[in-house]
Amino acid sequence: MSDYSEYRPHLPAMADVIDAAQTTRPGNLGVILNRIEEAVEEETAAIRTDVRFDIKASNARKSRYLYELTRATKGLVEGDFPGELKAGVERLRDKLVANERAILAHLSAVSEVATLLKDAIQRSEADGTYSANEFGWAR
């Protein structure tokens, strides 16, 4: 048992990995911001035009990108951002506002359709004699 050791000479030390990530961070941030912008633009356009758009997959992709962005910005202070990254963040913010509007409009439409379907089902089940609404059961 004395031959066993958790030390592995071929594996990099964690400090080396962290230092490498910190030295490449500004470039990575630009790439990550661009990917997020593209994903948000695609989602916004698809919500407005494609009835078969897979919003679940889009949310998973945006969550993954948010995770990458969070990791890339960990430990940074606002003053560390170069000007082009600040501009990228502002552009992304504007695109997210437009995306939010599209999502809210989509949710509103889904809610309206659900209400119409619920009302149609209730009307079709009612025979006119008694209804659950008269007894206060359905709300």
N, C-alpha and C positions, 0 to 999 in steps of 0.2 A: 504494500500500500504506500510505501514511501516514495514510489516512483510517480504517483499521481499528483498533478499540479494543475490549477486552473489557469495558470499563466500560459499564454499562447504567443510565441514570438512573431508569428506571421499576421496577427490581427493588429489593426491600428489602435492607438490609444484614443480614448474618448476626447481628450483635449485637442488632439490633432484634427479630429472630425469637426469639433466645434469651431476651432480657429479657421479651418477651411471654409466652413459655412459663413462665418462672419466676414471673411475677406471677399466673398462673392455675392454678398447679400444685395447690394444696390442693383446689380444686373438681374438677379433673380426676381427682385421686386418688380422691376419693369416688365419682365416676362409674365409673371403671375398676374399683374394688373391687366396686361393686354389679354390674357386668357379669360380673366373674369369679365372684362368688357365685352369680348366676343360672345361669351356664354349668355350674358345678360341681354345683349342685342338680339341674339338668335331666339332666346326665349320670348322676349317682348314681341318680336315679329311673328313668331309661331302662335303665340296666344291669340293674337289679333286675326290670324288668317287660317290656321290649320286646326280643324276640329279634332283631328286624331293625334295632336301633339301629346307626347308623353311627359307630362309635367313632373311625374315622380322621378324619372331618370334625370331630368333637368335639375331638379332640386338636389339630387345626389351629387351631380357634377358640381353645382355651385357650393355645396357643403364641403366637398373635397378641396376646391380652390380656396375657400375661406380658411380651411385648416392649413393649407400651404402658406397662405398669406399671414396667418397668425404665427406660424413657426418662423417665417422669414423676418417678421418684424419684432420678434421677441427680444426685449432688451434695448430696442432702439428708442431714442427720444425724438420728439418732433423736429428738433434742430438738425438731426442727422440725415434728414431726407433731402436729396438734391432737388433743385427746382423742377426738373422734368417729372420727377416722381410726384411732387405736390400737384402739378398740373394733371397728371394721370389720375390721382385720387379724386380731384375735383371733377374731372370728366366722368369717372366711374360713379361718383355721387349723383350727377345729373342723369345718367343712364339708369341708375337704380330708382330714381324718382319716377321716371317714365315707366319702368318695369312694374313698380308698385301700382301705378294707375291702371296698367293693363291687367294685372292680377286682380285688383279690386273690382274692375269692370267684369272680368270673367266670373269671379265668385258671385257677384250680384246677379248675373245672368243665370248661373247654375241655381241659385236660390229661387229665382223667379220660376224657372222651369220645374223645380221640385215642388213649389207651392201649387202650380197649375196641375201637376200630376196628382198631388195629394187631394186637391179639391175634386178633380175628375173621378178619382177612386171613391171618395166619399159620396159623390152624387150617384155613381153607378150602384153602390151597395145599398143605398137608401131606397126603400119601396114606398115611402110616403106615409106609412102608418106611424112608425116610431123611429126615432133616431137617437144615437148616443148623445148628440148635442143637447137634446131636450132634458136628459137626465144629468147632464154635467160631467159625463165620463170622458168625453173627447175634448181635449184642449190643446 
